[in-house]
Amino acid sequence: MLPTLVIIGVGFPLFMVPVVMLSKAIRKWSRRTLERSSVVGSRIHEILTCIKAVKAYNCEEFENEKYLDANKNLLKSTLCAVRLGLFVGPSVETVGIFLICAFVVW
């Protein structure tokens, strides 16, 4: 019974290590995604409210490039947050496999 309690006592914190480490990175990238999403929304609002000025000064291409850059940054941060979120499950499963192997060897 003692080996089982030791493996459980050591195993639970080992399960939590990847979750805690990855959750910090996920929160960081999620925060960046929200910030970049607000930038995209403000770009759209600015373009649509000032459409007469944009057309008067022939700035359609310039505004389009600024919007595409903001949208590309939003996509990158969203994909990074999603990739990190998808990495949580396999990392916890890997720790679980190592603990099961340790239990079997014990």
N, C-alpha and C positions, 0 to 999 in steps of 0.2 A: 504493500500500500504506500510506503514511503516514496519509492521511485515515481509512482504515479503522481503523488502530490508535488514532488519536486519538478517534474516535467510540466505540470499544470501551473505551478508557481512561476516557473521561468518562461513557459510557453505563452501565457496571456500577455505579458509585457512585450514579448517578441512579435506577437500578432499586432500589437498597437503601434510599434515603431514605424512600419511603412505607412500606416494610416495617418499617423500624426505628421510625419515628414512630408508626405504627399499632400495632405490637406492644407498645409501652409502654402505650398506652391500653387495649389488650385485656387485658394482664396486670393492670392496675389494676382494671378492671371484673370480671375473672374472680376476683380476690381478694375483691372486694366480694360477688360472687355466692356464693362459698364461705362467707364470714362470715355472710351473710344466710341461707344454707341451714342453717347450724348454729343460727341463732336460731329458724328455723321448727321444726327438729327438737327443740330444747329446749322450745319452746312446746307441742308435741304431747306430749312426755314429761311436762312439768309438769302439763298438763291431765289426762292419763290416769292418772298416779300419784296425783293429788289429786282424783279424781273425786268422792269422798264429800264433801270440803270444798266443792267447787264447787257441788254440788247442795244441800248443807246451807244455804249462804248465798245460794242462788239467783243465782249469778254466771255463768250460762251465756251470757247475752248479752254481758257484759263480756269474758269469755274468748274468745268467738267473734269479737268486734271486734278484740281484740289479735292473734288468730291471722290474721284477714283482713288486717290492716295489715302484719304480718310477711310474709305470703305475697305481698301486693301489692308490697312493697319487693323481694322476691326476684325476682318477675317482671320488674320494671323493670330491675334490674341485669342479669338474664340477657338480656333483649332488647337492651339497650345493647351488651353484649359480643358478641352474635351480629351485630348491625348493623355494628359495627366490623370484625368478622371477614369479613363479606361485602364490605366496602369495599376490602379488600386487593387482590383480583384485578383489579377495574376500574382501580384507581389504578396498578398496575404495568402493565397493558395500555395505559393512557393515556401513560405515560412511554415505553413501547416504540413507540407510534405516532409520538410526537414525534421519537424517535431515528431511526426509519425515514424520516420526512419529511426530517430533517436530512441523512441519508445520501443520499437521492435528490437533494436540492437541491445537495449538495456535488458 
